[in-house]
Amino acid sequence: MLAATIRFVLSIFLVTFPFFALVLAGYLAARRRMLPLQAIPGLNGFVLYFALPCMLYRFGANTPIAQLLDGSLVMVYLLCAVLVVGFTIAVTRSRRIGWNDASFGALVAAFPNTGFMGVPLLVALLGTQAAGPAIVTIMVDMVVTSSLCIALSRLDGADEHGAAKAARLALKGVLVNPLPWSIALGTLASGLAFALPKPIMDTVSMLADAASPVALFTIGAVLARSQMNSTTRTPLGDYVPVALIRLVLHPLLLGLLGLGAISLGLPLQRFTLTVVVLLAALPSASNVAMLAERFGADNGRIARIILLSTVLAFFSFPVLVAWLT
């Protein structure tokens, strides 16, 4: 029995290994200057504005509309995100860590790397039916969780309207972000049973196929750049607990809330719950480091949380997959 379990975990590890190996490749390429740091924004722009939107559109267009409009999933996932944000701020905010740093720490605790890593990884492990729940969680995190944390981050300011201004700025950022629009268009195409002309769809597919490897490589490069640009030494207590909230508390709480919702009769599918719990066990989203830098938070601390959660998830994620599947 033990030998069979070990073989099963190893078989999952063989699936997840290339995803984390590409992150490592990007990290080493940037650290050793094989990839110029000035090239990283170009890679990130290609993923954000071309490859990833095409991948999300393709998954959305090929996913039944009912999976993309799952109200029970939205309610459970959003409640969990708000609880994680509140708990993380409560346990990390101090005289040294103000609202700005505490809020972005909460965002990196509640926002898994679903777009760059989660969608392709879960599809590889569980099949294309895993894309629907993943797309729903991306919308929640980009529109609600990010906006909430950015608004909270402004509470340090003397301007009483700082949080409101930040919320408007965050919502404006959502409107110019191509990912929600690509998801919305894919959902519309699914609902209308609309298919793009073959030459256009072939182009979309080529860009979509490039999304996963380039995105994973870019994650590693962004992490390396953030670490190299950091000029301060961050105490272990400032980032290790947040990484553990990301990898342990978030999936555990989401699983408990999901089981509670099912027991209350909400139409939440067990497979959907499994998918989102696994998404919650992924490393932190790498784009939070760029948001933290933009809003003046301690980017070095955020980068360390992302890096540590990525390293730990290399070992913890295959074990959780084996346990849940």
Sequence and secondary structure as in RCSB ss.txt:
>XXXX:A:sequence
MLAATIRFVLSIFLVTFPFFALVLAGYLAARRRMLPLQAIPGLNGFVLYFALPCMLYRFGANTPIAQLLDGSLVM
VYLLCAVLVVGFTIAVTRSRRIGWNDASFGALVAAFPNTGFMGVPLLVALLGTQAAGPAIVTIMVDMVVTSSLCI
ALSRLDGADEHGAAKAARLALKGVLVNPLPWSIALGTLASGLAFALPKPIMDTVSMLADAASPVALFTIGAVLAR
SQMNSTTRTPLGDYVPVALIRLVLHPLLLGLLGLGAISLGLPLQRFTLTVVVLLAALPSASNVAMLAERFGADNG
RIARIILLSTVLAFFSFPVLVAWLT
>XXXX:A:secstr
 HHHHHHHHHHHHHHHHHHHHHHHHHHHHHHTTSS GGGHHHHHHHIIIIIHHHHHHHHHHTS HHHHT HHHHH
HHHHHHHHHHHHHHHHH  SSS HHHHHHHHHHHH B IIIIIHHHHHHHH GGGHHHHHHHHHHIIIIIHHHHH
HHHGGGSS TTHHHHHHHHHHHHHHH HHHHHHHHHHHHHHHT    HHHHHHHHHHHHHHHHHHHHHHHHHHHH
HHHH  S   HHHHHHHHHIIIIIHHHHHHHHHHHHHHTT    HHHHHHHHHHHTS B THHHHHHHHTT  HH
HHHHHHHHHHHHHHHHHHHHHHHH 
